[in-house]
Amino acid sequence: MFDFNKEINLDGTLVSKAAPTYFIAEIGGNFSTFEEAKKLIDDAKVSGANSVKFQTLEAETITTKNNYIGFNKDNPTRQYDNFKSSEISKELQIEVVKYAKKIGLTVFSAPSHIKDFEFMESELDIPIYKIGSDLLTHIPLLIEIAKTKKPMILSTGLSTMQEIRDSVEAIHSTGFKDLILLQCVSNYPCAYDEVNLNAMLSMQNEFGCLVGYSDHTLDIEISLAASVMGACVIERHFTYDKTLPGPDHKLSSTKEEFKKLITYTRNIELATGTGIKVPTYSELKSRETNRCSIIVMNNMKNGDVITANDIDIRRPGNGLAPKYYDTVIGKKIKIDIKAETPLLSNMLE
């Protein structure tokens, strides 16, 4: 059962159902130099992102050399070659982490192998671990990360509910509970009819975890919908130029788009309210002039009996409520009343 009071501390920011949605700008794959990373980090901070995230991987450990991408059967591409071309050196990763921390922006990464995790623990000192969908079933790695007691964000693309169940049970078996599950579809870009945001709520109900959404669609509206539906965390790819080469730039958000996403989300969070139906403070100011009440329409003297011809229901609203209309007919007036005066109970015998 989901605990609606559950909170997880992500490097000093509390994430919960009641807290503002937490935004991750995914910059992995969109930089190869420190200058590019610096620009992405600066832009992410300006946009209002809570954190930036990249990917720690080596071609040598992430895949075998005979694993091919099947998009073009006539000219298949080795995954190893793709990863080799996008590797980020350990030295650059250390620089990226130092710079993000220097400007006060939370930074973390996603390992792709146990050796990546060991490097991250010893050299990067990151506060959060993100596990990509490709490693959801890597239970030995999940258990090792759980032992660090650092919050874990786990994407669930490519996965069945049983596979997620197996991994969550393994993580929880260590006593670790600071787990956030992200609904994700591992297509780049993801078609709208495959998003399945309701799966996010199914995981929340099934595992009692905080949930969120890792967005691979081309625009921001699905992230907004996810936030409205209860996503505590939103992850979107982030770029400074959507036209740059590479698979991620076209589905990434720019600084302006990410800022718009966060602004819209914050407005929606304000608009959601408490659920308690009462007039707002601003409504109270106009309540009397814009509501209707029982109005005495004719000049009446002390002792006159009210008839249906003497009263009407119209604005303002500072007289007796319309629900008393039938009740006051036949009542005697005990003071003189001028026409178009709101009828009050102290005017009646």
SETOR-411359 format. One line per 10 residues: number of its first residue (from 0); their letters; for each residue y, x, z of C-alpha. Coordinates in Angstrom, 3 decimals. Example, Ala and Ser with C-alpha at 12.3 -4.5 7.8 and 13.67 -1.06 7.14 Angstrom:
0) as) -4.500,12.300,7.800 | -1.060,13.670,7.140
This chain:
0) mfdfnkeinl) 0.000,0.000,0.000 | 3.455,1.301,-0.880 | 5.719,2.300,2.006 | 9.238,1.238,1.041 | 10.661,3.538,3.741 | 9.042,6.613,2.179 | 11.408,9.527,1.535 | 10.876,12.914,-0.095 | 13.324,15.795,0.260 | 13.899,17.490,-3.106
10) dgtlvskaap) 15.785,20.646,-2.190 | 18.206,18.822,0.092 | 18.411,15.543,-1.826 | 16.503,12.632,-0.327 | 14.602,10.601,-2.905 | 13.436,7.102,-2.026 | 13.436,3.528,-3.293 | 16.806,3.011,-1.622 | 18.404,6.284,-2.774 | 20.212,6.825,-6.090
20) tyfiaeiggn) 17.903,7.762,-8.963 | 17.254,11.507,-9.132 | 17.867,13.076,-12.566 | 16.053,16.116,-13.939 | 17.437,17.860,-17.032 | 14.438,19.459,-18.752 | 15.675,22.597,-20.527 | 12.289,24.207,-21.172 | 11.730,24.908,-24.850 | 15.443,24.642,-25.601
30) fstfeeakkl) 16.484,28.212,-24.792 | 15.268,31.717,-25.484 | 18.170,33.807,-24.161 | 20.103,33.887,-20.918 | 23.284,32.817,-22.711 | 21.545,29.690,-24.038 | 20.042,28.934,-20.621 | 23.417,29.443,-18.924 | 25.103,26.976,-21.276 | 22.366,24.393,-20.661
40) iddakvsgan) 22.622,24.828,-16.898 | 26.424,24.602,-16.942 | 26.290,21.479,-19.112 | 23.629,19.903,-16.894 | 25.757,20.425,-13.810 | 28.806,18.893,-15.521 | 26.717,15.910,-16.626 | 25.791,15.118,-13.021 | 22.110,16.076,-13.197 | 20.483,16.714,-9.827
50) svkfqtleae) 18.404,19.581,-11.166 | 17.263,21.572,-14.173 | 13.663,22.330,-14.952 | 11.968,24.734,-17.367 | 8.398,25.832,-18.142 | 6.535,28.908,-16.973 | 3.767,29.783,-19.417 | 2.074,32.564,-21.334 | 0.224,32.036,-24.600 | -2.545,34.292,-23.337
60) tittknnyig) -3.426,31.980,-20.451 | -2.413,28.515,-21.624 | -4.830,28.232,-24.575 | -7.572,29.920,-26.530 | -6.739,31.507,-29.864 | -8.902,29.073,-31.835 | -7.175,25.897,-30.628 | -5.350,24.292,-33.564 | -2.653,21.632,-33.818 | -3.980,18.987,-36.167
70) fnkdnptrqy) -0.739,17.627,-37.580 | -1.278,19.284,-40.958 | -4.969,19.454,-41.819 | -4.307,21.495,-44.947 | -2.321,24.114,-43.064 | -3.274,23.949,-39.370 | -1.232,25.810,-36.765 | -2.676,27.659,-33.811 | -1.329,26.508,-30.462 | -1.469,30.135,-29.370
80) dnfksseisk) 1.083,31.119,-32.027 | 3.416,28.276,-31.060 | 3.311,29.199,-27.396 | 3.689,32.887,-28.153 | 6.916,32.224,-30.016 | 8.325,30.149,-27.140 | 7.333,32.332,-24.205 | 10.115,33.127,-21.754 | 9.896,36.522,-20.123 | 9.497,36.769,-16.373
90) elqievvkya) 12.780,38.652,-16.215 | 14.612,35.820,-17.988 | 13.045,33.217,-15.711 | 14.271,35.142,-12.670 | 17.775,35.297,-14.175 | 17.738,31.556,-14.901 | 16.717,30.685,-11.353 | 19.317,33.006,-9.837 | 22.094,31.570,-11.991 | 21.252,27.913,-11.288
100) kkigltvfsa) 21.132,28.637,-7.561 | 24.424,30.532,-7.806 | 26.260,27.468,-9.170 | 24.555,25.135,-6.683 | 22.130,23.351,-8.990 | 18.507,22.849,-7.993 | 16.145,24.610,-10.386 | 12.368,24.548,-10.685 | 9.636,25.004,-13.251 | 6.218,23.804,-14.393
110) pshikdfefm) 3.324,26.294,-14.351 | 0.636,26.210,-17.027 | -1.958,28.393,-15.300 | -2.850,29.586,-11.825 | -1.323,32.986,-12.723 | 1.961,31.245,-13.514 | 1.861,29.598,-10.099 | 1.241,32.938,-8.397 | 4.239,34.481,-10.190 | 6.427,31.498,-9.327
120) eseldipiyk) 5.510,31.729,-5.655 | 6.090,35.451,-5.407 | 9.125,35.921,-7.675 | 10.955,32.642,-8.298 | 10.883,30.975,-4.865 | 11.370,27.529,-6.345 | 11.684,24.478,-4.033 | 9.752,21.946,-6.152 | 6.725,22.062,-8.429 | 6.487,20.000,-11.599
130) igsdllthip) 3.054,19.595,-13.164 | 2.950,18.584,-16.801 | 0.627,15.930,-18.137 | -1.602,18.578,-19.709 | -2.595,19.852,-16.260 | -3.028,16.561,-14.434 | -6.800,17.122,-14.302 | -6.468,20.778,-13.182 | -7.465,19.896,-9.625 | -7.907,23.526,-8.433
140) llieiaktkk) -4.272,24.216,-9.350 | -3.042,20.960,-7.807 | -4.748,21.814,-4.529 | -3.214,25.300,-4.444 | 0.248,23.865,-5.042 | -0.308,21.191,-2.392 | -1.020,23.957,0.120 | 2.546,25.262,-0.310 | 3.828,21.959,1.170 | 6.561,21.933,-1.481
150) pmilstglst) 7.243,18.566,-3.172 | 5.166,17.983,-6.287 | 6.184,15.921,-9.320 | 3.183,15.047,-11.481 | 3.445,13.654,-15.014 | 0.648,11.325,-16.095 | 0.709,11.401,-19.896 | -2.678,11.550,-21.678 | -4.334,10.158,-18.545 | -6.466,7.233,-17.483
160) mqeirdsvea) -5.976,5.611,-14.094 | -9.285,7.089,-12.945 | -8.148,10.600,-13.845 | -4.919,10.038,-11.921 | -6.930,8.642,-9.015 | -9.134,11.747,-8.918 | -6.121,14.057,-8.845 | -4.166,12.063,-6.270 | -7.202,11.907,-3.986 | -7.664,15.674,-4.307
170) ihstgfkdli) -4.003,16.277,-3.462 | -4.066,13.885,-0.520 | -7.270,15.442,0.791 | -5.201,18.518,1.732 | -2.957,16.364,3.917 | -0.137,16.689,1.392 | 1.893,13.502,0.792 | 5.164,14.585,-0.898 | 3.962,13.542,-4.348 | 5.935,11.753,-7.064
180) llqcvsnypc) 4.072,10.350,-10.079 | 5.873,10.045,-13.403 | 4.859,7.580,-16.075 | 4.814,9.607,-19.275 | 3.584,9.357,-22.841 | 2.932,12.794,-24.333 | 4.292,12.058,-27.798 | 7.434,13.775,-29.092 | 9.190,11.451,-29.695 | 7.544,8.501,-27.971
190) aydevnlnam) 7.588,5.129,-29.762 | 9.056,2.251,-27.774 | 5.892,0.164,-28.020 | 3.929,2.955,-26.310 | 6.237,3.533,-23.325 | 4.445,1.105,-20.953 | 6.893,1.175,-18.042 | 4.747,-1.311,-16.159 | 2.197,1.472,-15.707 | 4.755,3.118,-13.426
200) lsmqnefgcl) 4.597,0.121,-11.098 | 0.804,0.023,-11.322 | 0.687,3.609,-10.036 | 3.127,2.789,-7.270 | 0.919,-0.060,-6.094 | -2.322,1.854,-6.559 | -1.397,5.111,-4.832 | 1.521,4.254,-2.565 | 3.545,7.091,-4.133 | 7.142,7.254,-5.190
210) vgysdhtldi) 7.217,6.924,-8.965 | 9.472,7.800,-11.863 | 9.576,8.250,-15.608 | 9.458,11.259,-17.921 | 11.275,10.093,-21.031 | 10.388,11.321,-24.528 | 12.114,8.503,-26.423 | 15.074,9.244,-28.672 | 17.785,7.457,-26.698 | 18.690,6.676,-23.101
220) eislaasvmg) 17.993,2.943,-22.814 | 14.374,3.312,-21.659 | 15.469,5.634,-18.862 | 17.949,2.953,-17.796 | 15.205,0.324,-17.842 | 12.924,2.576,-15.806 | 15.618,3.013,-13.185 | 16.142,-0.748,-12.930 | 12.364,-1.199,-12.537 | 12.228,1.204,-9.608
230) acvierhfty) 11.978,4.758,-10.944 | 13.099,7.145,-8.206 | 13.122,10.101,-10.611 | 14.071,10.299,-14.293 | 13.292,13.375,-16.391 | 14.798,13.824,-19.852 | 14.927,16.812,-22.174 | 18.369,18.387,-22.330 | 20.155,20.294,-25.104 | 23.625,21.358,-26.214
240) dktlpgpdhk) 22.845,20.692,-29.890 | 20.346,18.060,-31.090 | 20.252,19.572,-34.591 | 18.810,22.925,-33.521 | 15.285,23.764,-34.759 | 12.326,23.065,-32.519 | 10.385,19.975,-31.478 | 12.378,19.076,-28.356 | 16.028,19.203,-29.424 | 15.949,15.960,-31.424
250) lsstkeefkk) 14.660,13.931,-28.466 | 16.881,15.699,-25.934 | 20.126,14.381,-24.485 | 23.387,16.268,-24.804 | 25.800,16.709,-21.912 | 27.727,13.621,-23.014 | 24.601,11.479,-23.369 | 23.171,12.616,-20.035 | 26.475,11.897,-18.303 | 26.537,8.428,-19.864
260) litytrniel) 22.958,7.819,-18.698 | 23.816,8.793,-15.135 | 27.055,6.790,-15.122 | 25.306,3.679,-16.432 | 22.523,4.106,-13.885 | 24.964,4.463,-10.989 | 26.793,1.316,-12.154 | 23.493,-0.574,-12.306 | 22.569,0.678,-8.828 | 25.885,-0.635,-7.491
270) atgtgikvpt) 25.367,-3.938,-9.287 | 21.860,-4.428,-7.887 | 23.271,-5.171,-4.434 | 21.478,-6.192,-1.243 | 19.850,-9.393,-2.426 | 21.651,-11.373,0.307 | 23.506,-14.202,-1.427 | 26.983,-14.553,0.085 | 30.474,-14.670,-1.426 | 31.857,-11.211,-2.050
280) yselksretn) 35.007,-10.020,-0.313 | 37.019,-10.521,-3.495 | 35.579,-14.022,-3.943 | 36.675,-14.986,-0.441 | 40.275,-14.428,-1.509 | 40.023,-16.944,-4.356 | 37.491,-19.293,-2.755 | 40.087,-21.850,-1.555 | 42.074,-22.043,-4.776 | 39.051,-22.093,-7.121
290) rcsiivmnnm) 36.733,-24.398,-5.165 | 37.137,-28.180,-5.037 | 37.367,-30.478,-2.002 | 38.263,-34.079,-1.134 | 41.918,-34.739,-1.982 | 43.947,-37.755,-0.836 | 45.577,-38.930,-4.067 | 47.957,-41.634,-2.705 | 50.544,-41.705,0.045 | 48.730,-43.115,3.083
300) kngdvitand) 49.943,-44.195,6.523 | 48.426,-44.057,9.964 | 45.780,-46.793,10.227 | 45.097,-47.128,6.493 | 41.438,-47.335,5.474 | 40.303,-44.898,2.807 | 38.941,-46.434,-0.399 | 37.430,-44.812,-3.467 | 40.815,-45.316,-5.195 | 42.550,-43.190,-2.541
310) idirrpgngl) 40.561,-39.966,-2.945 | 39.292,-37.642,-5.637 | 37.417,-34.324,-5.810 | 39.468,-31.506,-7.274 | 40.989,-28.145,-6.443 | 42.005,-26.599,-4.039 | 38.991,-26.145,-1.826 | 40.574,-26.151,1.630 | 39.800,-29.791,2.364 | 36.550,-31.470,3.382
320) apkyydtvig) 33.634,-30.484,1.154 | 32.626,-32.898,-1.657 | 29.343,-33.650,0.126 | 31.359,-35.786,2.593 | 32.849,-37.993,-0.155 | 30.759,-41.110,0.592 | 31.087,-40.540,4.321 | 34.895,-40.687,4.453 | 35.183,-43.896,2.423 | 35.885,-46.662,4.945
330) kkikidikae) 37.304,-44.260,7.537 | 40.761,-44.874,9.066 | 43.598,-42.411,8.720 | 45.274,-41.500,12.015 | 48.358,-39.748,10.588 | 50.646,-40.216,7.624 | 49.407,-38.299,4.554 | 51.296,-37.445,1.391 | 49.656,-37.777,-2.028 | 47.624,-34.773,-3.284
340) tpllsnmle) 46.908,-33.482,0.213 | 43.476,-32.025,1.001 | 41.702,-34.292,3.472 | 40.758,-32.685,6.798 | 38.498,-34.013,9.529 | 41.352,-34.022,12.077 | 43.176,-36.562,9.896 | 40.452,-39.167,10.510 | 39.810,-41.415,13.482
